Amino acid sequence: MVLVYVHWQEQGLPDKRVELVELGIELATNDEGLAEFVVPIGDYTLRAYEINRGGPVLHFIDQKITVILNDEIRVDVVDCLPCV
């Protein structure tokens, strides 16, 4: 399982679009900033859309992840709200 947390500091951000590129699975974060993918073992690219890292908002950012047997992968994506 891959658990994605899109946030600024301790505030989860809802309705952020995240995708596992290789599988073409796209979800939106819930009210707590979380999105949960249940996927087979493998290497994936997590893509998060409209994330601000300082400067102009990036169309998307990519992060490589590896899912192994019986493991929960947690991916933190920081979206800088005051950087807008």
N, C-alpha and C positions, 0 to 999 in steps of 0.2 A: 504494500500500500504506500502511496505517496500522499503526504499531507502538506499542502501549500498554505502558508500564512503570509498574506499581504498586509503590511501594517506600516504605520509611522509611530515610532516609539512603542507605547503599549496599546495603541488604538488600532484595532483591526479595521480594514477598509472593505466595505461591501461592494458588490457588483464590479469587481475587477476581473477581467477576462484572462484566464490562464489555459494553456494548451500543452498536451504531450504531443509533440510534432510527429514523431514516427508512427503514432497510432491514430492521429487525427482526432483525438478526443479533446473537446473544449468544454470548460466549465466556467461559471462565474462564482466568485467568492460569496459566502453567505454573510449575514449581518455581523458576524464575528471576524470576518476577513479570511475565512477558511474555505478551502476546496479540497475534496478527497477523491483521489483516483485509485481504483482497484485494478491493478495491472499485473501481467506475468513478469517473471524474472527477466531482466534485460537492461540495456543501456538506452537512455532516453534523453531528449532535449526538452526541458521545461521552458516554455515561452510565456512571458507575462507581458501584457500589452499596456501601453500608456503609463509607464512608470517614470517618475521623475527622480533623477539622481543628481540634481543640480544643473542649472542651465535649462535648455529647452526639453520638453517632455519627449522621451524616446518613443518611437512607434512601438518597439518591443525590445525586451532583453531576453537573452537565452542563458540557461544554466544547464550544464551536463549533470545527470544523475545516474546512479546505478542502483537497481532494485535487486536485492538478493533474497534467498529463501527465508520466509518467516520474519522479515524485517520491515519496520516502518521507517520510511525515509521522510524526514521533515525538512521542508525547504522554506527558508525565510526570505521574503522579498520585501525590501525596504522601499517605500514610496515616500519621498521627502515632500510632505505637504507644504512647509513654509518656503520651499525652493521654487514655487510657482511664480 
